[in-house]
Amino acid sequence: MAESSKAPSDEPGETARSDERQRLARELHDSALQGLYGIAMAAQAARRTAHGIPDSDHLIEALDYIVDQSETALVELRSLIFGLRPESVAEEGLVAGLRRLAAAVAARQKLQVEIVAETEPDIDNSAKEALYRIAQESLQNVVKHASARAVRVHLVSEGDKVELVIDDDGIGFDLDADHPGHLGISGMKQRAIAQNLQLTVYSPATGGVEVRVRTQALPRRSKHVIPWS
C-alpha cells in the first residue's frame, strides 16, 4: 500500500490552531461583543434622553462620541470574529465576508472603501478562503503603506470564473525593490498557488497598487509583476 504524501505532523498543528481561533471567536462573541453592544445601546438611549435636559450641549457631544466609537468598534469586532472562524466564509459566503471586511476597514481608518460584490462564486470553500485572505492582506497593506484616500474591492464571478481586484489611489511602491516581509506579497502568492489561482500585483509610475487574483478559468492578462509559474 502506498504511503500518504501528506505530512502527518501538519494536521495536529493546524487543528490546534483552528480550535484556538474558534475558542477566541466564541469568547469575543459571548463577552466583548455583547458588552460592547450593551454600551452602544445605553449610549444611544442616553443620547435620546439628553435632548430634554437644559444646557446639555456638552453632554450630547460626549454621548455622540461614545455612540460613534462604540458602533465603529462593533463593526471592527464583528469583522475580527468573522476572520477568526475558519468556517465563516463557508457558512456565510465570500461576498458577506468581503463586505464585513470592507466595512471594518472603512470604519476604523476613515478610509473610503468602495465594494462591488454581488454574485457568490461557485468555487471550493478553500479557494473562497484564499480570496478572502488575499483581500484582507491587501487592505492591510493599503492601511499600513499606501497613504491612500480610497480603495476599491471588486469581485466579479460567473460560476467558476472569478476575479477579485483590490486597487487604491495611494503612493504605490517600487516593484523592482526588495520588500522582505514588508508587503505580504509572498504570503498572498503562496495562498494563490495553493489554490491554483493567478495573482498579479501592479503599481504604475503614477501611483496606486492593483492586486488582481483570478481563477484559472479566466484568460491571463498581459501585465503582471508576479509571474504565474
Beta strands, then each sheet from edge to edge (+ up, - down):
strand 1: 112-117
strand 2: 150-158
strand 3: 161-168
strand 4: 197-202
strand 5: 210-215
sheet 1: 1+ 2+ 3- 5+ 4-
end
